[in-house]
Every structure is written in C-alpha cells, then in structure tokens.
Amino acid sequence: MRLAIGSDHVGLELKPIIIDYLQELGHEVVDFGPYSGERADYPSYGKKVAEEVAAGKFDLGVLICGTGVGISIAANKVKGIRAVVCSEPYSAKLSRQHNNTNILAFGARVIGPELAKMIVKEWLEAEFEGGRHAKRVDMIKAMETGENS
C-alpha cells in the first residue's frame, strides 16, 4: 500500500518509528513533514495528508500530534476523508471495518511506540465490511455534499 504520513512537532519523535514499522510491513510511505523540531501547526499537516489521500494519490494516511484530536479534526475538513483518532487497536480495527476510515490519527503524548504499532497494524489489516455499514458511510458522504439522507 502507498501511505501518506504527517505530524506536528509533538509527533516528530514517534513519526520515524512508525515510518520504519510501516516500511517493515512492506508499505511505501511518504512523509509530508515536518522535518525539524521547530513548532509546527497541526492543521497544515493534517490538511496536506488528507488532500493527498482524498485525491487518490495515496491509499491511506497516518497523522500524529499530541493527542491525535486536533490533526484529525483538520483532516476531516477535507471532503472524502474519514479520519479516526485511536488510542487502542480494537477501535482502529472497527473504524476500518464499519466506517471505512482512510486516515488514522493518534497522539504521541497519549500512546507509546509499541502501542502505536499495534494500532497501525490492526487498522491496516482490517477491511471495510460493506453491507449495512455501506449505507451509513454513504450517508456521511451525502452530508459532505449537502444532500439529505
């Protein structure tokens, strides 16, 4: 899979660990920054990764900030993005199976590297189940375009 990754300055230490892990799993990873420890605004990086995923240039995206919340909110402002914040593997897995999430976010101040790896692995291995869940994802898509469902 081709994955986009980004963070803010808080996620900078965890990001290379996750990049290495994703590459070990056989994925191609492109880092959208930041690349230094200077203060970085999470909305900029959340938006950039989300735009790349929404445009179909990447299969999925991973975002890291202090809690995962701010950067996921920014990503979710991009049409076609269903970003989820997860601090444990079960929700990550179900977010893909039931909600067809296309961006995973987590917090470097909330979880450590090993838990982050478990979350990423469960999320990547899960597949959208469709069926009754497809109707709900379609409802979310319709909300983005202003259609009533």
N, C-alpha and C positions, 0 to 999 in steps of 0.2 A: 504494500500500500504506500501511497505517497501522502506524507503528513506534513502539515504546517505547524510550527510551534512559535510561541511568543510569550513574553512575560513583562513585568515591570522590574525595577531594580531589586525589589524584595525577592523575586523569583529567580534572580540571576544565578544564585549558587546551586539551586536544585535543577535548573534547566539543563545544564550539560549532563547531569546524571541521567535524566530522563531521555535526552537525545541518544546517549550511548546505549541505554537499555532498548530503546525503540530500534536502533540500528542492529543490535544483537538479535532482536526478534525478526530481522530481515526487512525492515521498512526503510524507505527513503525518507529522510527528514530534512526540511529546510527551516532554518532559524531566521525569524523575522525581527529579532532583536528584543531588547537592547543588547549591546555587546560590551558595555562598560558598567561600572558600579555607580555611575552618576545617576541622580534622581531621574526617574523616567515615569511618565504619566501612563497608567494602565489603559485608559480609553484608546489611546493611539494604537497600542499594540493589539488590543482586543479587536478593534475595528479592522486593522490590516489583515490579521489572520482570518477573520470572519469573511472579509471581502474575497480573499483568495479561495476559501472553501466554497463560498456561495457561487463564485464564478466557475467552479468546477476544475480549477487548476490543481486542487488537492482533494483527496478522498475525505480526509478528516482533519481536525485541528486540535491542538492541546494548548491551553493557556494557564499561566501560573502568575499569581500575585500574592499578596499577604494572606488573604482568606479565600481567594477564588471568586468572591462575590462581585466585586467591582468590575473586574475584567470580563466576567460572564455577562453582566448587565450590558456592558458596552457591546460585546459580540452579538447579543440578542437583538440589538437595534438594527442589525443588518438583515434585510429581507432574505428568507430562506435558511436562516440559522436557528438551530435549536441547541443552544449551549446549556450544559448542566454543570453545576458545582457538586462535586462528590468528595466526601471525606472517608468513605469506606467502599469496598468493592461491590457489595450487593446492589446498592443504588445505581452504581455505574453500569452494571450489567443490565438491570431492568430499564435504565434510561435508554439503552440501545434497543432492547427487545420490544419495549412498549411505546417509546416516544421517538424512536429513530433519531436520537441526538447525533449531531455531526461535529460538535465541539465539546471537549471535556476540559473542565477547569478545576483547579484545586489550589489550596493555599499553602505556601511554603512555611507560614507561621502556624499552620494547623496540623499538618502531617509531615512525617519524615520521609526520607528517600525510599525505604523498603515498602512502606505502606503505599506510597505513590506508585511504585512499580506494580504492586498487586492491583491497584485500582485501574491503572492503564491497561494491564493485561486482561482483566475481566471485561473492560469496556471494549477493547479491540476484538476480543474473541466472540463477543455477543453479536447476534444478528437480529435485525428487525423481524418480528414475527408476522407483521401484516394482520390480516383478519380483522377482528373487532378493533384492533389498535389503529389500523389504517384510517378508519373513519375519523377517529379523534385527531390524528395527525393532519388529515385533510381539513378538519375544522380549524386547526391552528393556522394552516396555510391560508385559508379563506379570511381569517381575521387580519392577516397581513395586507391583503388587498382590499379590505373594507367590505368584502362580501358578507352577507348574513348567512349563518349556518344554524 
